[in-house]
Amino acid sequence: MAAVVTDQFRIQNANNFIDSVLNANNSYYVFVGLSNPGSTNNPVGFGRTTTWGNDLAPLPDNPIDNLQYLSHYRDTALYGKKITGENVRRVIKKITWTSGTRYDMYRHDYSVKNRSVNSDRARLYDSNYYVINSDYRVYICLYNGSSGDNPQGNTSKDEPIFTDLEPSSAGESGDGYIWKYLFTIAPSDVIKFDSIEYIVLPNNWSTSNDYQIRSVRDAGDSRVNNNQIKIVYIEDGGGGGVYQSGTYPILGDGTGGEVNITVDSSGKITNTRVVNGGKNYTFGIVDLKRSGTISAANRAKLIPIIPPSRGHGYDIYTELGADKVMVYSRFDDSTKDFPTDTKFAQIGIIKNPERYESSDLMTSSNYSALGAIKLQSVVSTPVVGTAITQSRSDGRQASGYVASYDSTTGVLKYYQDRSLYFPANNVDQLDSNDITNQGQVLDFESSSESIAPFGGSVAIAFTGSTTTVNSKLVSLGVTFTSGLANPEINKSTGDIIYIDNRSLVSRDSRQKEDIKIILEF
């Protein structure tokens, strides 16, 4: 049995995701992780390849969508930043207006048998029927000068720049194009979301009180102003002398539509102009009110173009096929939760993680996913990615990987990756002679035992979340008890909904990482 998951389902899923992010009962975070993906000279086990991080061929693994791999993402996570309504937007592919280009016109009936002529696509949303201009204004092409006699239409010569609510030509060239203005991208959205591939759409189109958005939305509501149909397309102008110039009703399942037609001396329809767009149409048929019979060769075919929803501009998400969402996040040196001496090779999105040793939802603007040790008497500087160990009072060993070391505060941050507990090969559960001592994940202890291989020990007398450096009080981002601090989240909680492996990125105090994630529904 034939079936299809519709474009509208995908658009609705994008809408649902945005709504979920905006819901105060949820907390979504972008997080980064895996500071030691390894290289040819330093393979480090589970979830890595020896080519990952090779300067000549930095080839990360493809992520694996299973529970074990998602758990590994949790193990190696470094820190996260909350996604707010200001940092998530629907996006569509970018089509920049360029003089001399033939654009497709908006049509509701593109299909395998009726492809968009210029883009040669079977789907409206794959066609080039909208543009962004040089002033970040977005327009839909309602008409491109095409007809059955000229299916490709004309080249566009006049850049649309107007912000009128009604469709209009863009200039005086006579290129035949009719454009509908939709919106202007806000400067703040340009800064965060602009890219060479995507146009960002405003949030909350249906409820926004922004004057510009409300004006376009209300103008597109045919319940109020009977303006649903804007274009009647001339597929075939007919002939035979039976058609006459005049205004005729648009029949179908809607009401109120009327179109004025112009007929030349041979009786062929050469022009149409909608004088009343009507409302509630899902299809329309022009009643040309001719008398008598007409041969098949002389019959006209006029196609009323049906906008989405109630009219052009009423629901831009459906009109533009907004089934993608961009998530933006910036990591800088504004908090000790984001150490600048670390590296990362994984990016993810997690929904609703809980606080450490609590069932409360994490709601802070950012969090650290790392354990931390306040060190004293360090012999050599800890290096990111190096394994550290501590002999515990029970004779067993705690292990971790260095994620960051701040020499001014003496704080070492680490994560406990499962690779450390696969003692035979760092990759899997192959039996080992030392499985008893190395196979269990154990916490570091507040004791005088040294932290190998860098020497030094836990500053067991230190408790608190601040320390003094050069007479300046410094926030450490997490709270220490007897020299140790736990992660701020329970790593086993929350749903990881997006994962991405990347070439290794080294952080620096002089740089900021702007992360843009595209979710396609």
N, C-alpha and C positions, 0 to 999 in steps of 0.2 A: 504494500500500500504506500503510495507516494505521500510524503509529508515534508514540511519545511518549517524551520524556526525562523520566524519573520524578523525583518528589520525592526519592527515596532517593539518586539520582545527585547531586542538588544538595547534599543533606546530607553525602554522602561527600566531595564537593569541598571543602566548608567544613572538614570534618575534616582532609582532606589539606593544606589551606592552613595550618591551625593546626600540624599536625605538621611541616610544612616550616619554619615560623618557629621552632619549638622545636628543630629539628635543629641541632646545633652546627656542622655543615658549611656552614650558610647564614648570610647576613647580610642582613637586610631593614632598610631605612631609610625613614622619612618625611622628605621634603625639601620645601622651599619655594623659590620663585624668582620671577623677573620683577618687578623693582623699578620698571620703567618701562613699564606697559602703554599709556600714552599717553592723550590726551584730544583734544577738538575742537581745542584750541589748540596741541597738541603731539603730532601723530601721529608714531609712531616706527617704523613699518615692519612687517616680517614677523610674522605671528601676532597682530596687534592690530587693533582697530577704533578709530575716533576717538571712539566713545561710551564706550569702556572707561575708567573713571576719571572721567567727567563727574559732577560732584557732584549734578547734577539727575537724571541717568539713568545710573547706573553699570552698564552692560550688558556683561559680558564675552563674548568669543567662546565658542561651543561648541567643546570640544576636537575635534580630528580624529585619528582612529585610523589614521595612516599613519606610515611610517618618517621622513619629513621632519619632521613635527610633533613626533614623539618626540625627534628630534635637537635640535629647537629647545628643548624642555624641558631637555635636557642643557646647551645653550649658556647658558641664562639662570638655571640653578640657583644658589642662594645657599649653603645649608647643609643638613645632614641630621642626624637623630637615630635611633639604632638602635632597632628594635622588639624588645623582649624578651618573654619569656613572661608577664611581669607587665603587659604593655601590649596584649595581644590577647585577645579573648574572643568566643565565639559569642553572638549576641543574637537575641531574638525580639520580635515586636511587643508593646507594653505594653498589658495589659488590667488595669486597676485595679478591685479589688472595690468595688462601689457598692451600697448597700442599695436594694432595689426593682428590681433588674435581673434579667432572665431570661437565664441563660447556657445555652449549648449543653452537652450532655454528651459525653464522649469516646465516639466510635464509630469502628469500623474500616471501616465500609461506606458512608460518605458518597459521593455521586456525583451526576451530573447528574439522575438519576432519584430519588435519595434525598438531598435537600439538607438541610443542618442547618436546623432550623425557625426558630430565632430570628435567626441571622445570614444565612440564605438563601444558603448557600455550598455548592458542590459538592465542596470539598476540606476535609478535616479541618483542615489547617493554616491555612486562611482563617477558620475558625470560632472563636467566642469560648468555648473550652472549658477555659480555665485563667485564673487570676487571680494578681495580686500584692496582698498585703494591706498595711496601714499600717505593719507591722513588717518589710517587705521579705522576707516569706515567700511562697513560690510554691506553688500548689496546682492540681491537676487536678480538674475536676468530673466525677466518675464517674457521677453520677445527679442529675437536676434535678426529680424528681417527675413526669416525663412518662410517657405511655403512649399506646397507640393511641387511647384515649378523651380524652386530654389531651396532644396532641402538643407544645404549647409548653412544658409543664411549669409550674412555679411561679416566682414572683419570689423571689430570694434575700434573706433577712432577717437571717441570722446571719453575721457576718464570720468566716471560718475563721482561727483563731489557734493551734490545737494543733500539736504536733510529733510526735504519735504515729505509729508506723510503719504501723498499719492504717488503712484508710479509715474515716471517721466523719462524723456530722453535726456541724455547727458550733455549735449552741446548742439552745435549748429552744423555739424558735418553731414547730417542726413544719413548716418550709418544704419538707421532703422532700429537701433536698440532701445528697449524700454527696460528701465531698472527700477527696482523697489528697494528703497533704503530700509535697513533693519536696525542697525545699532552702531555705535562707536566704541571701540575698546578703551576702557578707562586707563589712564597713564599708569596707575598702580599695577594693573594687570599686564600691561606691556612690559614693565620692569621684571615681573616675576615669571610670566608665562610665555612671552614671545619667543618664537623659534622659527627656523627656516622651514619647518614641516607643518606647523599647526597654527590655526586661528583659535583664540580663546573666546569662549562665550560667557556672558554674564550669568551669575547664579540667580535663582528665584525669579525667573522671567514672569511667571504667572501671578506672582504676588508682590513684585517689587513696586515701591512707591517712587522710584526714580522717575523724574518728569519725562525724560527721553524715552525710557522703556515703556512707561505707562501710556504715553501718547501713541507710540507705534502699536502697542498691544491693543489698545482700545479702537484705533483706526482699523484694525484687522478683525474686529468682532462684528460679523455680519448680522448678529442678532439685533444689533443696535442700528446699523446704518445700511443694511441691504447692499453690501459691496463685495460679496464673496468672489464672483467670477470677474477676472480682469481682462482675460484674453480669450478670443475665439479664433482658433487657428484654421487657416484655409488649407486643408489637405488637397482639395480639388475645387477649383472655382466653377466647374460645370460650364454650361453653355446652352445653346439651342434657343436663346431668346425668350425663355420662360421666366427668368428671374428679373426682378426689378429692384432698383435702389429703394431703401426705406428702412424702417425700424421694425424688428420682428421679435416675438417672444422666444425665450429659451424654456423649452419644456423639460421633462425629466422628473426627478423626485424632489426638486426644490421649487421655490416660487419666487416670482418677481424679476427674474432675469430678462434683459432685453438687449439686443444687439442691432446696431445700425450697419447696413451693408451698402457698398458701392458697387455698381455693375457697369461694365464698359459697354461700348456700342455693339459688341458681339453677344452680349448677354452673359458674360463671364464675371463672376464675383472677384473683385480685385482688392477689396479692402474691407475690414470689419472694425467696428469700434463699439465696445461695450458701453451702453448708456445707463444700465442698471444692473448691478452685479447679483442682486437677489440674495437668497439664503437657503441653507439646508440642502444644497446639491451634492450628490456623490456621482452623478452623471447628468449630462444635459444634451438635448437635441434641439437644434434651431428649427422652428416651424417657419419655413420660407413662404408659406401660403400661396404657392403657385397653383395655377389652374390647369387642368388637363394632364395628360400623360407625358412622360419624358423618357427618352432612350437611356439605357445604362451608360452610354458613352458621354452623355451630357449632364449627368447628375452631379450636383455639387456635394462636397463632403466638408462640413464645418464641424470642428471639434472644440467645444467649450473646455478650456483647461481648468481643472478643478483643484483649487488650493488645498493644502492640508487643513484639518480642523475647520475653523469657521472663516478663515481668510488669511491672506499673506501677512505675516507679522504677529499673528495671534499666539502661535506656539512655535518659536524658532527652533526648538530642540527637534521636533518632528520635521519641520520644514528643511532643516539642514542636516538631518540624519546624525544627530549627536550621540553616537554610541561609544565614544572614547572619553576618558577622563584623565586629566593631567593632575598629578600631585606634586606640589613644590615644597622643598624643605631646604633650609640653609643651616649649615654647621660652621661655626666660627670659633673664636677664642673667648666668647662672652661668659662661659661657665667652665668650671673644672670638670663638669660631667663630660665635656668634649675635649679630651687631651689633644694637644697639637703635636706631640712627638710620636704619635702612633701611625699606623697604616690600616687600610681596610681593603677588602676584596669582595665583600658581599654587601648587598643592599636588600632590604625587605620592608614589608608593611605588616604590622601586627595589630590586631583588634582586641581591645579589652584585656590587656595584661593586668594582673593583680599585684598589689604591693607585696614586698618580701614578708613572709611569715604572716600573711593577712589575707582575708577574703575580700578586702576592700579594693575597688577598682582604682588603678593608677590614673590619676587625673592631672598630675603636674605637667607643666609645659615641656619638661624634658626629664630624662632619667639616665642613670648609669646602670649598666647591666654587669658591671665588673665588681669583683671583690677587690679589697684594697688592704695594704699593709703599710703602716707607718714604720719606716726602718730607721735604725741608728747604727752608727759605726760601720757604714758600708765600705768594703775594701775596694771593689771595682764597680764601675757604673753598669747597672743592668741594661741589657740590650733587648729591644722589642723583638718578640718572636722566640726568645730563648726559653727553654724549659727551666723551671725552678723547683726545688724540693726542700722539704723540712722533715727532719726526723722527729716524730711525735713521742710523747711520753709513754704511749702504749707499744712502742717499738716498731710501729708501722710508719709509712711515709705519705706525706701530703705532697701533691704535685700540681703545677699550673704552668701556664705560658704567660710571659710578660707581655702586657698590652701597652703599658706606659710607665715611665719613671720620671718623676719631677725631682730633680736634684736640689731645687731650692726648698721644697717642703719635705723631702724625704719620703714621698708617697709613691709606692709601687702598686700598679693596678694589674690584675691578672684575670684570666678565665681558666676554667678546668675543662679542657677538651678531652673527649673520649679517646683520642689518639694516645694520650698518656697512659691509658689503662688497658690498652691492647699490647701487652709487653712483648709479644713475640715479633710483631711486624708493624705496629702502629696503625693497622688497617682493619683487622677483623678479630674474631674470637679464637684464632688458632691457639692451641694449648701452649703453655710456657712453663718452664721450671720455676719461674718466680711469680706465678699467678697469685699465690696467697698474699704476697707482700704488695703487689702492684695493681691488682685487679679491682680494688675497691676505691671509689672516690671518697676522699677524706678531707676534712677541713684543716686549714692551717691553725696552729695553736698560738696563743699568747704566752710565749715562753722564751727563754734565753737561747734556745737552739738556733743555730745559724741558718740563714737562707742561702742554700747553695745554688749556683756556683759563685755568687757575687759577694759572699760574706755578709757580715752585719746580722742584726737580729731584730726582732719585733720590739718596738718602743712600748713596752708593756705599761709604762706609767702615763701614756698619752690617752686621753679621753676627750672627745668633743668634735666639733665640725670646723673649727678655725685654728690657725696657728699664726705665729708672728715671724715674719721674715723681714730683716733689715728695718725693724721698728714699725713695720706695716702689717696690719691684721689681714690675713688671707683666708678666704672661705675655701674649704676643701671639697665642698659639694656633697659630701656624705658624712655621716656621723660615725666616729670611731669609738670603740670601747676596748680599753686595754690594748691599743695599737692596731686593732683589726676593725674593718668595716665590711658589711655585707652589701651585695647588690641592692638596688632600690626596687627591683621587681622580682617576682617569683617567675623564674625563667620557664617553668613548666606550664604556665598559664597563658591564656590568650590564643587567638587563632591567627596563624601566619597565612596571609592571603596573597602575598606576592613575594617572589624570590628572584634574585638576579645575581649572577656571578660576573665579576668584572676583573680587568687587569688591575694589579695592585696599585693603590693610590697612597702616596706618602703625604701625610699632613704637615703643615708648617704654620707657624704663628702669623706669618704674613699673608696667608691665603684663606679664602673662604670656599667651602664646597657648596655650590648650588646644585641640588639634586632634583631632577625632573623625571618623574615616572609616568609612563603612559599605560593606562589600564584599558584594554579593549574588550568590550562586552559582546 
